Amino acid sequence: MQLIYEKSVPGRSGVRIPLSDVPRATPLAGSLRRKEAARFPEVSELDLVRHFTNLSRRNFSVDTNFYPLGSCTMKYNAKVMENAAALFTDCHPVLALLPGGEELVQGPLSLIHGLEQQLAEITGMDEVTTQPLAGAHGEMTGIMVIAAFHKARGENRKYVIVPDSSHGTNPASAAMAGYQILTIPTAPYGDMDLDAYRAAMNGEVAAVMMTCPNTLGLFNPHVAEICAIAHQAGALTYYDGANLNAIMGKVRPGDVGFDVIHVNLHKTFGTPHGGGGPGSGPVGVKAGLIPYLPTPRVVKKEDGSFSVEAHPEGIGRVSDFFGNFGIMARAFAYITLLGGEGLIEVSEQAVLNANYMMARLKGEYELPFDTTCMHECVFSASRQLKNGVHAIDIAKYLIDRGFHPPTVYFPLNVKEAIMIEPTETESKQTMDAFIEVMLEAAQVARDNPALLHEAPVTTPVGRLDETRAARAQQVCCE
Amino acid sequence: MGYCPNTAEEIREMLAVIGVKSVQDLFSPIPQELRAQSFELPAGMSEFELMGVMRSKAAAGGAAIIPFIGGGLYDHIIPAAVDHLSSRAEFYTAYTPYQPECSQGTLQALFEYQTAICRMTGMEASNASLYDGGTALAEAALMALKITGRNAVLLDASVNPLHREIVCGYLGSLSAEVEEVAPSGCESDLERLLGSVTAETAAVIVQNPNFFGSVADFSALAERAHQQGALLIVSCYPIALGLLKTPGEMGADIAVGDGQSLGNTLSFGGPYFGFIATRKRFIRNLPGRLVGETLDKAGRRGYVLTLQAREQHIKRHKATSNICSNQSLCALRGLIFVSALGKQGFEDLAELNFDKAQYAKSVLSGIKGVSVLNGEATFNEFTLSLPKGAAAVVEKLLGFGMAAGVPLGGYYAGLENAMVVTVTEKRTKAEIDRLVALLEEVLCS
């Protein structure tokens, strides 16, 4: 398909801008002006609409295809949430910072406060900030809060512990917050090696970061002990909320002993993933860490109104205003719509769907940890590998059959990993259809592996040469 | 309730396949003592009731106020096509294009976006977007630390104060030094900036137009920075780049900014997107996602995420940044926006902003006791000096439904009587004239 720049015709134009009702001003000095106009496309509105409509048709999406991408919680994004968020598009955030402006934005401020309270109750934390703009941004914010806590106690701790099965963002975020990383291997039972962890823990460790259920989709029964070991050494505990969809109403990280948590609104709380963002990564903390949250805070006053207040001891500002409000409005709508019982049902059905998937597929696919899983299950294509078929080949075959592939090659501690997260919004029929194709792929892997190597053949392009892309570094058109 | 489709009968069938009696059995790996101690949330409701709740919150949202405020986020036109096309579910309910063959829509759009950002800023390589303008500036500073191997940046204090706070937070975590250079009046203090660059400086960070609205040419600063082995980072306002000298033309090494003004609604603080673009030689130091062009076996052109060895999922703690996602949908809106306006339309839009602001400047400065503090060159924002405290004036005008400007007292000592006024293409002459009348009235009372 042509690029929109290739469809450009000099002199053609699309949308009209407003007419001027003021006199032409004396132009700026030439030295301050750009030499020539930016070469943006010159297309009609219809050209534009066809281009982007046809581009969109080259995507798989939740609304068009089953999308069991493990660790990403690709649940259905309810349409009413779009309507809800659209109500706030004209609210200027700077209004909240003007003298007397708070009175004019009580609605959005009450929504922020309400969402913070909902998330605090769901996670068992004492206070929440919505400022972080994504999960990884939440992690960095959380670790900065932990750093501020230690600093205030006059301690200069150097290390953050992460399991080797963690999301790559965990060590990367801790490094951005100024820490060195200690990586703990996974024990044969599928969780962070408790002995190695105990040995690594000491008075120089600032925090341990855990995902629970872990990236294998397993609930770590030692999680309370892990927290206790950290606390004994004066370290804090960080909960990566990526997998919160499994445990709502069942377990609250705050009850278990976690001090800091981030949640991904775009995963658990059903906001659309947008092709890779925007997300939102609110951070919750226990009472002792509240002073170190980012500034400003939305505070509920005694008369029931809301104000924006500076938070002077905090880590400063991690984004311009109150976070990705449009995403927060959707999540608030989702939680309000579902209510407590609805959220419990979400986790129960997510776990049921994943276990059903696991039970149906474990005959054909190697299951490295054959035990009840939570919201996702991780297989290995190791049996298929004997016929030269890799996880990626199975993934590409699924595309030909109309399914978005599961996550492959993550977590790193499972060879040829295939990580399936169906989510609660998929029906048994959809999962059965997917399972049939997975079983068929296993059969093809035995009978005709070459067929899998050729996949996909139904897409606009076949497998793309990534080495060529990295070498050419062609990241924009000339 | 939770959009969970399976019937009681289907659930029974599934439990039988799994070999357990109830859904509760599936939670048996969780020890009893770890179970939730509380989960007190109200009962759910229907869509109809929910929209009632949301409408009541939105009604108290300040949307009726006429904004002469900016501060980095601006009230601009958004062509209808932006909403309609970005609302295609194939775009907004997809995720990161990990599987390129079934994600060419997102990938090609991001490649086109990267091209648009390069053409807008005059730079050579843009990534696929960052979170917002403030964090993009912080990422640019981190990038400069890594490229130069140095540990200090020079930060023009006429850069957006909120962005400066974010930069200081990010750099503070890594014990890097930030030296702020106070402005001279409403202008960047070029003399002092030039004199402060040393062989220890990783980057000089400036903004154009700056927070006061003043426009400058930082070419000499780029030259001076390069003599000292430092980089020049320019934070810019996309709409202004329809008119102003680009960071590329000035010789900047990294250009960043907030993309909100390109087709993204204000939405009380987000989502927006941040952009970052650089010289081709620094491409491997870019944070975040990057889309590159390549071919499939049949020679068909296609797009993939590239140079991923920079990123956290491969490099973990050695990655260029911890960023995992981008702001894909917001970047898509930006691309559709510039494509809808086109080459001429984008330039015309910038001219219109300039003309409206120049008109506002002339009529507002005609009020007794009011003067413009900027030098000659501004774009669509300028700083007014008032004969009394700006905070009280702005508060009074809010009562008349006008957000007249952003008072500077909270950000710059000594500027308690000053406010920054923003005039976009959406402000009519009638609104500007009404602002003049109201301001006169408030100042006289």
Interface residues (C-beta under 8 A of the other chain):
Chain A: M1 L3 I4 Y5 R12 S13 G14 V15 R16 I17 P18 S20 D21 V22 P23 R24 A25 T26 L28 A29 S31 L32 R33 R34 K35 A37 A38 R39 F40 P41 E42 V43 E45 L48 V49 H51 F52 T53 L55 S56 R57 R58 N59 F60 S61 V62 D63 T64 N65 Y67 L69 C72 M74 K75 Y76 N77 A78 V80 E82 N83 A84 A85 L87 F88 T89 D90 C91 H92 P93 V94 L95 A96 L97 L98 P99 G100 G101 L104 V105 Q106 G107 P108 S110 L111 Q118 E121 I122 G124 L133 A134 G135 A136 H137 E139 M140 M144 A147 H167 G168 T169 P171 A172 S173 A174 A175 M176 A177 G178 I181 L218 F219 P221 V223 A224 I247 M248 G249 K250 V251 R252 D255 V256 G270 P272 H273 G274 G275 G276 G277 P278 G279 S280 I315 G316 R317 V318 S319 D320 F321 F322 G323 N324 F325 G326 I327 A329 A333 I335 T336 L337 L338 G339 G340 E341 G342 L343 I344 E345 V346 E348 Q349 V351 L352 N353 N355 Y356 M358 A359 R360 T371 T372 M374 A395 K396 I399 H404 P405 T407 F410 E424 T425 E426 S427 K428 P456 T459 P460 V461 G462 R463 L464 D465 E466 R468 A469 A470 A472 Q473 Q474 V475 C476 C477
Chain B: M1 G2 Y3 C4 P5 N6 E10 I11 E13 M14 L15 V17 I18 G19 V20 V23 L26 F27 S28 P29 I30 P31 E33 L34 R35 A36 Q37 S38 F39 E40 L41 P42 A43 G44 M45 S46 E47 L50 M51 V53 M54 R55 S56 K57 A58 A59 A60 G61 G62 A63 I65 P67 I69 G70 G71 G72 L73 D75 I77 P79 A81 H84 L85 S87 R88 A89 E90 F91 Y92 T93 A94 Y95 T96 P97 Y98 Q99 P100 E101 C102 S103 Q104 G105 T106 Q108 A109 F111 E112 Q114 T115 A116 I117 C118 R119 M120 G122 E124 A125 S126 A128 S129 Y131 D132 G133 G134 T135 L142 L162 H163 E165 I166 C168 G169 Y170 G172 S173 L174 S175 V215 A216 D217 L241 G242 L243 L244 K245 T246 E249 D258 T265 L266 S267 F268 G269 G270 P271 F273 K280 I283 R289 L290 V291 G292 E293 T294 L295 D296 K297 A298 R300 R301 G302 Y303 V304 T306 L307 E311 Q312 H313 I314 K315 R316 H317 K318 A319 S321 N322 I323 C324 S325 N326 Q327 S328 L329 C330 L332 I336 V338 S339 A340 L341 G342 K343 Q344 G345 F346 E347 D348 L349 L352 F354 D355 K356 Q358 Y359 E376 A377 A391 A392 V394 E395 L398 G399 A403 V406 P407 G410 E425 K426 T428 K429 A430 I432
